[in-house]
Amino acid sequence: MGAILTVKDLNVTYINKTRRVMAVRRASFSIDKGDSLGIVGESGSGKSTLAMALLRLHPKSTEITGEALFDGKDLLSISEAEMNELRWMKLAVVFQKAMNALSPVHRISTQIEDIYRVHCPSASGEEIQERAMELLKLVNLPPRVYRLYPHEMSGGMLQRVAIAISLLHHPQLLIFDEATTALDVVTQGQILREILEMEKTLETTRIMITHDMSVVATTCNKVAVMYAGELMEFGMVKDVLTRPRHPYTQGLQDSFPSLKGENPKLLSIPGFLPDLSKDIPGCVFAPRCAHATERCRREKPPMTKTSEAGQAACWLCVGDENGK
Amino acid sequence: MENKTEFIKIQDIQKFYPYKDGKIFHKRGEERKFVKAVDGVSLTIERGEILGVIGESGCGKSTLGRILVRLEAPTSGDVFLDGVSTERILRQDPKQFRRNVQIIFQNPFDTFTPRDTIQKILLRPLKHHNIGRDTAERVEMCKTALEAGGLRPAEDILSRYPHELSGGQLQRISIIRSMFLKPGFIIADEPVSMLDVSVRAEIINMLIDLARNQNAAVVFISHDIALTRYISDRIAVMYLGRIVEYGTADEVIQNPQHPYTRALISNCASIDPFEEREELSIGGEPPTPVNPGPGCYFAPRCYMATEACFKSYPQRRDLSGCHYAVCSRIEK
């Protein structure tokens, strides 16, 4: 299967009066149809910015360079009108706080109708309702939800409604931006399971943005690890999580306790994110890395192939393609 | 009956909030409804032990924490510290109680006065409890504590305001502040859920050290099961204000008996992509605990429930060691 989304050299810079913050730098990756990509990293690592850039939902002052080929079109250079055509139809996003994404003064039905009619202005109420019922069933909600107001529902239900809305127009690419983070363990588990179940019938590609490695481990097949706006490691989940090549991935993994297996002492990564408004000559992770050498601080490591589908940006992997 | 190692004894704590049904006046004899946030919790905690409390949101775990530090008075029941009723300690010597029992809150950004510097914030409890001779000595104490907690340079941190520090740093200061008083009993209410993964480990390890070195009892309230298993010696699983399972951390997680615990664990995402998981799902969300019962509170959502489960609340079944579960479907 061919690539559905290819991102090349994506740079996103937030500009305000006093400084330029390079929130995403030189991000390149591609995902195939039917893939589920998890983007993990700490807060401030640029994972949400990356997604917002793909949907062109960033503030006007933002500077974006690079290329994001989706379905043969460059998402970053097409006109706003063309982009609007793609939103909801081909690309859909679910945000962390569905409670804030829905209007509190309208019934779910009104909001679904609004969104449906943006792309099919002539659709009748019954037609929309039929589609909505189908989707509500898909996310395990009773039909009565259609007539409710957001405040009458719990967070988990709202999140399900948001997922249902994102599916209205059969999008090809779904982006979940921390969509289950604010939920309870049980609800999160249920929704993740429903998403997996749903994908068996729908042919969608999914990008899952989260800080929780365990969510990626259970629901994705590919993973991209981001740090300070740069891609640190990319590859198949099973490969990356069993044998992380990049010290940052290793560090992230060490800070998660295992549920049932052996539990060595949890380790944290000392230090802080670098100031993204300054240009960093070497590896962005070098100041916090235990393996950093002089070279790491001076030169930026290139993305190096580490396995069949895996890449990592670390000098440790260069010249030693077979791993450590 | 009196056990020497028994440091904290929680005896049948109940906390009911009157249910707001919109009526101002009630007929005489009309039964008032209550939200039973905590409904008869009994536990014991030893010195140096970390007890993890897990459950869904709304199961009463935070209310339990607030009762333990007496931010709220229980409707009935009592907590005994070294065999003395906290109610009595509070009446006779509230200062001593506050010194001995500390709480760490979830959101470090809300725990500090935004208008004061860290130095002022840290000095306040020291002054209040007369620790240290003068300000100079107290500042010195703050510096040593901050440096021991990995916050360097301490002088710089002391002169800052809370908004100038990161969540991880603030949470560490919050723990340091409560450690100053050498408390015997600490309640940590979701202390790391607001923090980034890379700094979580530090806070957790700090709490473990605190329990081990100062021989303090720690109640760790969290919804993160993997983390709770890592930090705790024992785990109590709560559902709608009651404890449904209790035991050593490994036993509860590796050999869960109560259907709720099993569902909770099976829903927990694991970091290991190859881990085999039991596929258990429980429908819906926890109901509000307004006059639940008479049967097992979990029965309406339980995949193992029989008719008997709806009739009366099950008895506690003791399993091996201290492990017990409250379910009528468990054999033996």
HADDOCK unambig.tbl for C-alpha pairs under 7 A between the chains (distance, minus, plus):
assign (segid A and resid 42 and name CA) (segid B and resid 196 and name CA) 6.03 0.50 0.50
assign (segid A and resid 42 and name CA) (segid B and resid 197 and name CA) 6.71 0.50 0.50
assign (segid A and resid 43 and name CA) (segid B and resid 196 and name CA) 6.65 0.50 0.50
assign (segid A and resid 184 and name CA) (segid B and resid 56 and name CA) 6.15 0.50 0.50
assign (segid A and resid 184 and name CA) (segid B and resid 57 and name CA) 6.44 0.50 0.50
assign (segid A and resid 185 and name CA) (segid B and resid 56 and name CA) 6.82 0.50 0.50
assign (segid A and resid 185 and name CA) (segid B and resid 223 and name CA) 6.76 0.50 0.50
assign (segid A and resid 185 and name CA) (segid B and resid 267 and name CA) 6.67 0.50 0.50
assign (segid A and resid 185 and name CA) (segid B and resid 268 and name CA) 6.16 0.50 0.50
assign (segid A and resid 186 and name CA) (segid B and resid 264 and name CA) 6.02 0.50 0.50
assign (segid A and resid 186 and name CA) (segid B and resid 267 and name CA) 5.52 0.50 0.50
assign (segid A and resid 189 and name CA) (segid B and resid 267 and name CA) 4.46 0.50 0.50
assign (segid A and resid 189 and name CA) (segid B and resid 268 and name CA) 6.12 0.50 0.50
assign (segid A and resid 189 and name CA) (segid B and resid 269 and name CA) 6.88 0.50 0.50
assign (segid A and resid 190 and name CA) (segid B and resid 267 and name CA) 6.90 0.50 0.50
assign (segid A and resid 190 and name CA) (segid B and resid 281 and name CA) 6.95 0.50 0.50
assign (segid A and resid 213 and name CA) (segid B and resid 271 and name CA) 6.04 0.50 0.50
assign (segid A and resid 214 and name CA) (segid B and resid 269 and name CA) 5.22 0.50 0.50
assign (segid A and resid 214 and name CA) (segid B and resid 270 and name CA) 4.75 0.50 0.50
assign (segid A and resid 214 and name CA) (segid B and resid 271 and name CA) 3.97 0.50 0.50
assign (segid A and resid 215 and name CA) (segid B and resid 269 and name CA) 5.68 0.50 0.50
assign (segid A and resid 217 and name CA) (segid B and resid 270 and name CA) 6.80 0.50 0.50
assign (segid A and resid 217 and name CA) (segid B and resid 271 and name CA) 5.56 0.50 0.50
assign (segid A and resid 217 and name CA) (segid B and resid 272 and name CA) 6.37 0.50 0.50
assign (segid A and resid 217 and name CA) (segid B and resid 273 and name CA) 4.84 0.50 0.50
assign (segid A and resid 218 and name CA) (segid B and resid 269 and name CA) 6.16 0.50 0.50
assign (segid A and resid 218 and name CA) (segid B and resid 270 and name CA) 6.72 0.50 0.50
assign (segid A and resid 218 and name CA) (segid B and resid 273 and name CA) 5.97 0.50 0.50
assign (segid A and resid 238 and name CA) (segid B and resid 273 and name CA) 6.12 0.50 0.50
assign (segid A and resid 252 and name CA) (segid B and resid 198 and name CA) 6.22 0.50 0.50
assign (segid A and resid 255 and name CA) (segid B and resid 197 and name CA) 6.40 0.50 0.50
assign (segid A and resid 255 and name CA) (segid B and resid 198 and name CA) 6.08 0.50 0.50
assign (segid A and resid 255 and name CA) (segid B and resid 201 and name CA) 5.73 0.50 0.50
assign (segid A and resid 257 and name CA) (segid B and resid 226 and name CA) 5.77 0.50 0.50
assign (segid A and resid 257 and name CA) (segid B and resid 227 and name CA) 5.87 0.50 0.50
assign (segid A and resid 257 and name CA) (segid B and resid 230 and name CA) 6.37 0.50 0.50
assign (segid A and resid 258 and name CA) (segid B and resid 226 and name CA) 5.94 0.50 0.50
assign (segid A and resid 258 and name CA) (segid B and resid 270 and name CA) 6.72 0.50 0.50
assign (segid A and resid 258 and name CA) (segid B and resid 271 and name CA) 6.22 0.50 0.50
assign (segid A and resid 259 and name CA) (segid B and resid 226 and name CA) 4.43 0.50 0.50
assign (segid A and resid 259 and name CA) (segid B and resid 270 and name CA) 6.03 0.50 0.50
assign (segid A and resid 260 and name CA) (segid B and resid 253 and name CA) 6.95 0.50 0.50
assign (segid A and resid 260 and name CA) (segid B and resid 254 and name CA) 6.36 0.50 0.50
assign (segid A and resid 263 and name CA) (segid B and resid 230 and name CA) 6.85 0.50 0.50
assign (segid A and resid 266 and name CA) (segid B and resid 201 and name CA) 5.44 0.50 0.50
assign (segid A and resid 267 and name CA) (segid B and resid 201 and name CA) 5.57 0.50 0.50
assign (segid A and resid 268 and name CA) (segid B and resid 198 and name CA) 5.05 0.50 0.50
assign (segid A and resid 268 and name CA) (segid B and resid 199 and name CA) 5.45 0.50 0.50
assign (segid A and resid 268 and name CA) (segid B and resid 200 and name CA) 6.89 0.50 0.50
assign (segid A and resid 268 and name CA) (segid B and resid 201 and name CA) 5.04 0.50 0.50
assign (segid A and resid 268 and name CA) (segid B and resid 202 and name CA) 5.89 0.50 0.50
assign (segid A and resid 269 and name CA) (segid B and resid 198 and name CA) 5.34 0.50 0.50
assign (segid A and resid 269 and name CA) (segid B and resid 199 and name CA) 6.66 0.50 0.50
